[in-house]
Amino acid sequence: MRILKKIYFFVIFLISGFLINLTFQLDSHAFFCETDANGAILLSSEAVNGAQVVGDQKAPFKFINGKIGDLGSNFTDQCSAEPDEYKVTFYKVGLCTEDPYMASVNGNAGGNPTFTSCFDILNSPSGKTIIIKPDEENNDLLSGESLNLPIGSFNYFYAIVNNHLHVKHIQSFKTSVGGAADMWGNGDSQEGVRNICYTVAVVTTITGDHDDDTEGSDDEAYQTAHNVDVVDSGPSSNSQLKCTATMNDAVANVAFATEIIDHFGEDGDAAPDNWIDYNNMSDHSAGEIDTSEVSMAANMLQDDGTSLATTFINATRIGMYYSYTNPVVISELTTGFKINIGTSHGISLDSAQVIASGVEDVVQTWMAKVGVDPFTVQIQTREKRRRRGAWR
């Protein structure tokens, strides 16, 4: 199953009178699949027949702009999308003068993150849950509390969030000739025209299961510790999306699907891989927000938000660290502060196309999973001009 490597949703914290609010931005960028004018993902005639393949893997969708994906082809089995709602819990957010990410050195694992040079914008032990929707503002991260920003130059930003990420989404599918596509989802067992798929309240992990994990991290112990019922997503009744023929049905029944980011490694790893070293985010600019000079790293952390995870069970937080080529400068003239984050790539719609068992020529295009991706951040400040009453 797809492995998390980057984070793609954008939020904007606005400081006005020292309050932080979140705004959400839409953007159009690569990594999306071909759609019609209304945003329905298209399946070619070859895809409908199950003949659009890469090697021996069926890939029913096609990237726009000629992008070559993980399969080494323009054909793909997963599409990035803008989620209708993205729910995440923040524990700490801050600016730093020194790198809080203690990177691995010469192949040896580094240490716990260090925040001694950081200024906390948010520090909430119980967490602050935000539901982000496109084009909606006024998610107040600080719950109306005041904030005094320190004067200084900051090359780093960090965020500690819960590793249970939740999304709500409705997605339409059509054939390339404009007809309704026949999709399969949660609970489906018979053929039918179901061209609108929506998320349902199931929980998956990014690695799929824990059968081969470290001793003490088996499925039962994991699910008890995380207070969830984890399913193995795939072309079955465990799919994270349900499909229907009517938008009214989708709107009435759509619910939050949950993905637990338990580590950054591969299926079957014996212990959690909790390291993603700095990667440049230049491919993930959102609209007018330039992320070409932003790099991101990440750790899997324990409940305290400072200790590296050692098992899948105690991996409960994601630590995200952002490095800026041009530092964030806070001066006595600073009157506004924005943290730009964009959910345009906030989910991956993962398919699993199969030929129905015992039924010749019946191709089932299952919407098996909604992969949830964390986020990259760019910061903007606003300053008052020295001349009274003028703004930059």
Sequence and secondary structure as in RCSB ss.txt:
>XXXX:A:sequence
MRILKKIYFFVIFLISGFLINLTFQLDSHAFFCETDANGAILLSSEAVNGAQVVGDQKAPFKFINGKIGDLGSNF
TDQCSAEPDEYKVTFYKVGLCTEDPYMASVNGNAGGNPTFTSCFDILNSPSGKTIIIKPDEENNDLLSGESLNLP
IGSFNYFYAIVNNHLHVKHIQSFKTSVGGAADMWGNGDSQEGVRNICYTVAVVTTITGDHDDDTEGSDDEAYQTA
HNVDVVDSGPSSNSQLKCTATMNDAVANVAFATEIIDHFGEDGDAAPDNWIDYNNMSDHSAGEIDTSEVSMAANM
LQDDGTSLATTFINATRIGMYYSYTNPVVISELTTGFKINIGTSHGISLDSAQVIASGVEDVVQTWMAKVGVDPF
TVQIQTREKRRRRGAWR
>XXXX:A:secstr
         BEEEEESSS EEEEE     SS B B TT  EEE HHHHTT  EETTEE  EEBGGG   TTSSSE
ESEEEE  SEEEEEEEEEEEESS      BTTB       TTEEEEEEEEEEEEEEE TT   EETTTT      
 EEEEEEEEEEESEEEEE EEEEEETTS B  EE TT  S     EEEE S EEETTS  TTSSTT SHHHHHHH
HT  B   SSSTT SEEEES HHHHHHH   EEEE   SS TT SS   EEEEEE GGG BTTB  TTEEEEEEE
E TTSSSB  SSSS  EEEEEEEEEEEEEE TTEEEEEEE BGGG EEEEEEEEE TTSTT EEEEEEEEEE   
  EEEEEEB SSTT B 
